Amino acid sequence: MQLIDLLETCLSSDKFTFVPHLSAIAQMLARAIADSNPEMKQKAALFAGRLCRELPNNVGIYMQATV
């Protein structure tokens, strides 16, 4: 869950640093959402939603498999 907190901080400071790494981030989020811990699922899903709202023109193709 600390990784999601770190990603939240990075997204707040400069969202465009995520663009070159969206594939890896989407894969990581997919694994976090599939986790058995309900807190992790919720935190990862909230972050995925925020990422999609912040970068709507960039994340579509990567987040399809995640959602």
N, C-alpha and C positions, 0 to 999 in steps of 0.2 A: 504494500500500500504506500510505502514511502516513495517508490518509483513514480506512482501516479501523482503524488504530491509534488515531486520534482518536475514532472512534465507540466503540471498546472502552473507552476512558477515560471517555467520557460515560456509557456504559451502566453502568459500575461506580459512578459517582458518583450518578446519579439516573436510573433506568430509565424513569420516567414522563414525562420530557421528550421521549421518542421518540413517545409516543402520538399527538400531533397531526400528526406528520410521517411516519407509517408508510408511507403511499403513496409518497412520494418516496424514502424509504430503501429500500423494497422494489424500486423501479425501479432505483435505483443498484446495489443488490446483484445484481439480475438481469444488468445490464450487466457488472459485475465478474466474475460467475461465467462469463459468456460470453467473457471475455477469453482470448486465446491463451496468456498467461503462466500456467503451472501453479501458480506460487506465489501469484499473485493469486486464482486459482480456489479454492485450498485455504483461503487466509485469509478470503476472502469467505464461503465455505461454512461455515467454523467460526463466523464471526461471526453468520451467519444462524441457525445452530443455537442459538447462545447467546441470541440475541434471542428466538427462539421459546420457549426454556425460561424466560426471564425474564418474558416477557409473553404467556403462553399464551392468555389470554382476549381479547387485542387483535390479535394479528398474523395469525390464521388466514386471514382473507379477503384480506389483502394478500400473504401469502407463497405462496398457491396458485400464482400465475403465476410466481413466482420459482423455485420448486422444479420 
